């Protein structure tokens, strides 16, 4: 992997899947582009078939040279958007960053620092602290803890936050994973494939504030069952 990574320029490719975020997209982009990182960065945006005006906003906004925008003609799911963005990543490291303002873009610096400075670290996850102020609901938190426990049992590891969207790693490692899930199950699929490779996940604390369903939260209970099925499928298959 080291030899392949040398072909990429140093820096962080921020992969931003977007779907129906017209109420937040301007603030999310402004905050992300203003982030202070210890390395160069680029922003690769993929609109996944938005129907609320997000597409028009992205087409009409002026962007600096380190931003590229792609459009899916129809909604395919977060996983498909992440894969499209990853194909266009041009820098050494890549990180997923959603446009929903649940995470703080300044924490991208916390994720990329171990990748650049700690020997042997290829993957960094941002672990959320759930409390009464930042959590969506008791069931949401318990669901996250349950699927994380399932991943730990199935793969005999101990990670703290399976479903965090704050995932950063070497771009070539990310591209080498056999990812095929189109929806939110891309999150456990990424983790499962990393663990199958024997990668050790370096965890750092990040800030988080969940939005409620009436604010646009898209995860549902059905996604929890899809996550469990994805973990089991990955545990029993290699691709």
C-alpha positions as a LaTeX table, in Angstrom:
\begin{tabular}{lrrr}
\hline
Residue & $x$ (\AA) & $y$ (\AA) & $z$ (\AA) \\
\hline
Unk1 & 0.00 & 0.00 & 0.00 \\
Unk2 & 2.87 & 2.40 & 0.79 \\
Unk3 & 4.14 & 2.18 & $-2.78$ \\
Unk4 & 0.74 & 2.93 & $-4.24$ \\
Unk5 & 0.09 & 5.79 & $-1.79$ \\
Unk6 & 3.33 & 7.47 & $-2.94$ \\
Unk7 & 1.63 & 8.16 & $-6.28$ \\
Unk8 & $-0.85$ & 10.50 & $-4.59$ \\
Unk9 & $-0.10$ & 14.03 & $-3.48$ \\
Unk10 & 0.07 & 14.67 & 0.26 \\
Unk11 & $-3.15$ & 15.93 & 1.75 \\
Unk12 & $-6.74$ & 15.01 & 2.61 \\
Unk13 & $-9.58$ & 14.34 & 0.18 \\
Unk14 & $-12.85$ & 15.18 & 1.96 \\
Unk15 & $-15.63$ & 13.05 & 0.47 \\
Unk16 & $-19.02$ & 14.71 & 0.96 \\
Unk17 & $-22.18$ & 12.80 & $-0.01$ \\
Unk18 & $-25.19$ & 15.11 & $-0.22$ \\
Unk19 & $-28.89$ & 14.37 & $-0.46$ \\
Unk20 & $-31.69$ & 16.90 & 0.08 \\
Unk21 & $-29.72$ & 19.26 & 2.34 \\
Unk22 & $-30.87$ & 22.63 & 1.01 \\
Unk23 & $-31.41$ & 23.95 & 4.56 \\
Unk24 & $-27.83$ & 23.15 & 5.59 \\
Unk25 & $-25.66$ & 22.87 & 2.50 \\
Unk26 & $-24.42$ & 26.46 & 2.46 \\
Unk27 & $-23.38$ & 26.39 & 6.12 \\
Unk28 & $-21.85$ & 22.94 & 5.73 \\
Unk29 & $-19.76$ & 23.99 & 2.74 \\
Unk30 & $-18.66$ & 27.28 & 4.28 \\
Unk31 & $-17.57$ & 25.53 & 7.48 \\
Unk32 & $-15.76$ & 22.76 & 5.62 \\
Unk33 & $-13.90$ & 25.10 & 3.28 \\
Unk34 & $-12.81$ & 27.20 & 6.27 \\
Unk35 & $-11.33$ & 24.22 & 8.12 \\
Unk36 & $-7.76$ & 24.51 & 9.38 \\
Unk37 & $-5.89$ & 21.31 & 8.52 \\
Unk38 & $-2.19$ & 20.45 & 8.91 \\
Unk39 & $-2.04$ & 19.55 & 5.22 \\
Unk40 & $-3.57$ & 20.56 & 1.87 \\
Unk41 & $-7.13$ & 19.39 & 1.26 \\
Unk42 & $-9.70$ & 19.04 & $-1.47$ \\
Unk43 & $-13.46$ & 18.66 & $-1.26$ \\
Unk44 & $-15.22$ & 16.15 & $-3.51$ \\
Unk45 & $-18.99$ & 16.64 & $-3.37$ \\
Unk46 & $-21.48$ & 14.14 & $-4.76$ \\
Unk47 & $-25.12$ & 15.12 & $-4.91$ \\
Unk48 & $-27.11$ & 11.90 & $-4.84$ \\
Unk49 & $-30.18$ & 12.92 & $-6.81$ \\
Unk50 & $-31.49$ & 15.68 & $-4.54$ \\
Unk51 & $-34.96$ & 17.03 & $-5.30$ \\
Unk52 & $-35.21$ & 19.95 & $-2.84$ \\
Unk53 & $-33.10$ & 22.56 & $-4.61$ \\
Unk54 & $-29.70$ & 21.31 & $-3.48$ \\
Unk55 & $-28.70$ & 20.48 & $-7.07$ \\
Unk56 & $-29.49$ & 23.99 & $-8.26$ \\
Unk57 & $-27.57$ & 25.50 & $-5.37$ \\
Unk58 & $-24.49$ & 23.41 & $-6.13$ \\
Unk59 & $-24.64$ & 24.17 & $-9.84$ \\
Unk60 & $-24.89$ & 27.92 & $-9.25$ \\
Unk61 & $-22.35$ & 28.33 & $-6.44$ \\
Unk62 & $-18.80$ & 29.35 & $-7.25$ \\
Unk63 & $-16.13$ & 27.08 & $-5.78$ \\
Unk64 & $-12.35$ & 27.36 & $-5.36$ \\
Unk65 & $-10.06$ & 25.13 & $-7.40$ \\
Unk66 & $-9.82$ & 22.48 & $-4.67$ \\
Unk67 & $-13.53$ & 21.63 & $-4.96$ \\
Unk68 & $-15.13$ & 19.28 & $-7.48$ \\
Unk69 & $-18.84$ & 18.47 & $-7.68$ \\
Unk70 & $-20.48$ & 15.37 & $-9.15$ \\
Unk71 & $-24.18$ & 14.68 & $-9.67$ \\
Unk72 & $-26.12$ & 11.44 & $-9.65$ \\
Unk73 & $-29.12$ & 11.60 & $-11.95$ \\
Unk74 & $-31.20$ & 9.69 & $-9.38$ \\
Unk75 & $-30.91$ & 8.84 & $-5.72$ \\
Unk76 & $-28.74$ & 5.74 & $-5.28$ \\
Unk77 & $-27.81$ & 5.93 & $-1.60$ \\
Unk78 & $-24.95$ & 7.14 & 0.55 \\
Unk79 & $-22.72$ & 4.20 & $-0.33$ \\
Unk80 & $-22.97$ & 4.92 & $-4.04$ \\
Unk81 & $-22.19$ & 8.60 & $-3.43$ \\
Unk82 & $-19.14$ & 7.74 & $-1.33$ \\
Unk83 & $-17.81$ & 5.40 & $-4.01$ \\
Unk84 & $-18.25$ & 8.08 & $-6.69$ \\
Unk85 & $-16.37$ & 10.61 & $-4.56$ \\
Unk86 & $-13.63$ & 8.11 & $-3.75$ \\
Unk87 & $-13.03$ & 7.50 & $-7.46$ \\
Unk88 & $-12.14$ & 11.19 & $-7.83$ \\
Unk89 & $-9.97$ & 11.47 & $-4.70$ \\
Unk90 & $-6.51$ & 12.74 & $-5.63$ \\
Unk91 & $-4.75$ & 13.08 & $-2.27$ \\
Unk92 & $-3.00$ & 10.63 & 0.03 \\
Unk93 & $-5.73$ & 10.38 & 2.66 \\
Unk94 & $-9.53$ & 10.35 & 2.36 \\
Unk95 & $-12.25$ & 11.07 & 4.90 \\
Unk96 & $-16.02$ & 10.89 & 4.70 \\
Unk97 & $-17.76$ & 14.04 & 5.88 \\
Unk98 & $-21.54$ & 14.36 & 5.66 \\
Unk99 & $-23.24$ & 17.66 & 4.85 \\
Unk100 & $-25.82$ & 17.39 & 7.64 \\
Unk101 & $-23.89$ & 19.46 & 10.26 \\
Unk102 & $-24.04$ & 16.67 & 12.85 \\
Unk103 & $-20.23$ & 16.62 & 12.92 \\
Unk104 & $-17.74$ & 19.46 & 13.29 \\
Unk105 & $-15.45$ & 19.86 & 10.25 \\
Unk106 & $-12.68$ & 21.09 & 12.55 \\
Unk107 & $-12.45$ & 17.53 & 13.86 \\
Unk108 & $-11.07$ & 16.48 & 10.48 \\
Unk109 & $-7.74$ & 17.79 & 11.78 \\
Unk110 & $-8.05$ & 15.40 & 14.74 \\
Unk111 & $-8.55$ & 12.48 & 12.35 \\
Unk112 & $-5.77$ & 13.26 & 9.91 \\
Unk113 & $-3.08$ & 13.94 & 12.54 \\
Unk114 & $-2.51$ & 10.27 & 13.54 \\
Unk115 & $-2.43$ & 9.24 & 9.88 \\
Unk116 & 0.45 & 11.64 & 9.32 \\
Unk117 & 2.35 & 11.23 & 12.58 \\
Unk118 & 1.77 & 7.82 & 14.21 \\
Unk119 & 3.69 & 4.88 & 12.78 \\
Unk120 & 1.52 & 2.04 & 11.53 \\
Unk121 & $-1.78$ & 3.94 & 11.64 \\
Unk122 & $-3.69$ & 3.50 & 8.39 \\
Unk123 & $-7.26$ & 4.09 & 9.62 \\
Unk124 & $-8.71$ & 6.61 & 12.09 \\
Unk125 & $-12.30$ & 6.75 & 13.35 \\
Unk126 & $-13.91$ & 9.63 & 15.21 \\
Unk127 & $-15.80$ & 8.29 & 18.23 \\
Unk128 & $-18.89$ & 10.18 & 19.31 \\
Unk129 & $-19.83$ & 10.89 & 22.92 \\
Unk130 & $-23.56$ & 10.41 & 23.36 \\
Unk131 & $-25.28$ & 12.46 & 26.06 \\
Unk132 & $-28.64$ & 14.05 & 26.67 \\
Unk133 & $-27.80$ & 17.15 & 24.68 \\
Unk134 & $-26.19$ & 15.63 & 21.59 \\
Unk135 & $-28.13$ & 12.37 & 21.22 \\
Unk136 & $-31.05$ & 11.83 & 18.89 \\
Unk137 & $-32.94$ & 9.49 & 21.25 \\
Unk138 & $-32.42$ & 6.61 & 23.65 \\
Unk139 & $-33.36$ & 4.11 & 20.95 \\
Unk140 & $-30.93$ & 5.71 & 18.50 \\
Unk141 & $-28.05$ & 5.42 & 20.98 \\
Unk142 & $-28.94$ & 1.88 & 21.99 \\
Unk143 & $-29.22$ & 0.87 & 18.35 \\
Unk144 & $-25.75$ & 2.21 & 17.68 \\
Unk145 & $-24.32$ & 0.41 & 20.70 \\
Unk146 & $-26.06$ & $-2.83$ & 19.67 \\
Unk147 & $-24.67$ & $-2.91$ & 16.14 \\
Unk148 & $-21.23$ & $-1.93$ & 17.45 \\
Unk149 & $-21.40$ & $-4.85$ & 19.89 \\
Unk150 & $-22.40$ & $-7.15$ & 17.03 \\
Unk151 & $-19.36$ & $-6.03$ & 15.02 \\
Unk152 & $-17.06$ & $-6.59$ & 17.99 \\
Unk153 & $-18.39$ & $-10.11$ & 18.51 \\
Unk154 & $-18.36$ & $-11.10$ & 14.85 \\
Unk155 & $-14.84$ & $-9.83$ & 14.20 \\
Unk156 & $-13.34$ & $-10.33$ & 17.68 \\
Unk157 & $-12.29$ & $-6.69$ & 18.10 \\
Unk158 & $-13.18$ & $-3.81$ & 20.38 \\
Unk159 & $-14.23$ & $-0.61$ & 18.66 \\
Unk160 & $-16.48$ & 2.01 & 20.20 \\
Unk161 & $-18.56$ & 3.48 & 17.38 \\
Unk162 & $-19.30$ & 1.37 & 14.31 \\
Unk163 & $-21.66$ & 3.85 & 12.68 \\
Unk164 & $-19.58$ & 6.99 & 13.00 \\
Unk165 & $-19.41$ & 8.91 & 9.73 \\
Unk166 & $-16.00$ & 10.28 & 10.72 \\
Unk167 & $-13.77$ & 7.71 & 9.01 \\
Unk168 & $-10.36$ & 8.62 & 7.58 \\
Unk169 & $-7.74$ & 6.38 & 5.99 \\
Unk170 & $-5.15$ & 6.06 & 3.24 \\
Unk171 & $-6.92$ & 6.63 & $-0.07$ \\
Unk172 & $-5.42$ & 3.58 & $-1.76$ \\
Unk173 & $-6.47$ & 1.37 & 1.14 \\
Unk174 & $-9.99$ & 2.81 & 0.92 \\
Unk175 & $-10.13$ & 2.12 & $-2.81$ \\
Unk176 & $-8.93$ & $-1.44$ & $-2.36$ \\
Unk177 & $-11.90$ & $-2.42$ & $-0.18$ \\
Unk178 & $-14.58$ & $-4.49$ & $-1.96$ \\
Unk179 & $-17.47$ & $-2.10$ & $-1.24$ \\
Unk180 & $-20.81$ & $-2.70$ & $-2.92$ \\
Unk181 & $-23.49$ & $-1.40$ & $-0.53$ \\
Unk182 & $-25.42$ & 1.61 & $-1.80$ \\
Unk183 & $-27.17$ & 2.85 & 1.35 \\
Unk184 & $-26.18$ & 3.72 & 4.92 \\
Unk185 & $-24.84$ & 0.19 & 5.34 \\
Unk186 & $-21.68$ & 1.44 & 3.66 \\
Unk187 & $-20.54$ & 2.38 & 7.19 \\
Unk188 & $-20.45$ & $-1.17$ & 8.63 \\
Unk189 & $-19.28$ & $-2.54$ & 5.30 \\
Unk190 & $-16.20$ & $-0.29$ & 5.39 \\
Unk191 & $-15.39$ & $-1.40$ & 8.92 \\
Unk192 & $-15.96$ & $-5.08$ & 8.23 \\
Unk193 & $-13.70$ & $-5.07$ & 5.18 \\
Unk194 & $-10.99$ & $-3.19$ & 7.07 \\
Unk195 & $-11.11$ & $-5.69$ & 9.93 \\
Unk196 & $-10.92$ & $-8.58$ & 7.48 \\
Unk197 & $-7.70$ & $-7.03$ & 6.17 \\
Unk198 & $-6.29$ & $-7.03$ & 9.67 \\
Unk199 & $-6.33$ & $-3.24$ & 9.95 \\
Unk200 & $-6.34$ & $-1.85$ & 13.47 \\
Unk201 & $-8.67$ & 1.13 & 13.85 \\
Unk202 & $-7.20$ & 4.10 & 15.70 \\
Unk203 & $-9.98$ & 5.95 & 17.54 \\
Unk204 & $-10.11$ & 9.61 & 18.55 \\
Unk205 & $-12.93$ & 11.57 & 20.25 \\
Unk206 & $-14.99$ & 13.94 & 18.11 \\
Unk207 & $-17.90$ & 16.25 & 18.77 \\
Unk208 & $-21.38$ & 15.34 & 17.60 \\
Unk209 & $-24.89$ & 16.73 & 17.70 \\
Unk210 & $-27.59$ & 14.50 & 16.24 \\
Unk211 & $-30.48$ & 16.09 & 14.45 \\
Unk212 & $-34.02$ & 14.81 & 14.93 \\
Unk213 & $-36.22$ & 13.17 & 12.32 \\
Unk214 & $-38.13$ & 16.41 & 11.74 \\
Unk215 & $-34.82$ & 18.12 & 11.01 \\
Unk216 & $-34.00$ & 15.67 & 8.26 \\
Unk217 & $-32.52$ & 12.67 & 10.08 \\
Unk218 & $-32.61$ & 9.86 & 7.53 \\
Unk219 & $-31.70$ & 6.76 & 9.57 \\
Unk220 & $-34.58$ & 4.48 & 10.54 \\
Unk221 & $-35.00$ & 1.25 & 12.50 \\
Unk222 & $-34.91$ & $-0.68$ & 9.23 \\
Unk223 & $-31.38$ & 0.56 & 8.68 \\
Unk224 & $-30.37$ & $-1.19$ & 11.89 \\
Unk225 & $-31.41$ & $-4.55$ & 10.46 \\
Unk226 & $-29.58$ & $-3.76$ & 7.21 \\
Unk227 & $-26.45$ & $-3.01$ & 9.22 \\
Unk228 & $-26.64$ & $-6.36$ & 11.00 \\
Unk229 & $-27.17$ & $-8.19$ & 7.71 \\
Unk230 & $-24.22$ & $-6.35$ & 6.16 \\
Unk231 & $-21.96$ & $-7.33$ & 9.06 \\
Unk232 & $-23.00$ & $-10.96$ & 8.79 \\
Unk233 & $-22.59$ & $-10.99$ & 4.99 \\
Unk234 & $-19.13$ & $-9.51$ & 5.25 \\
Unk235 & $-18.14$ & $-11.92$ & 8.00 \\
Unk236 & $-19.06$ & $-14.88$ & 5.78 \\
Unk237 & $-17.68$ & $-13.54$ & 2.47 \\
Unk238 & $-14.50$ & $-11.87$ & 1.30 \\
Unk239 & $-16.01$ & $-9.66$ & $-1.37$ \\
\hline
\end{tabular}
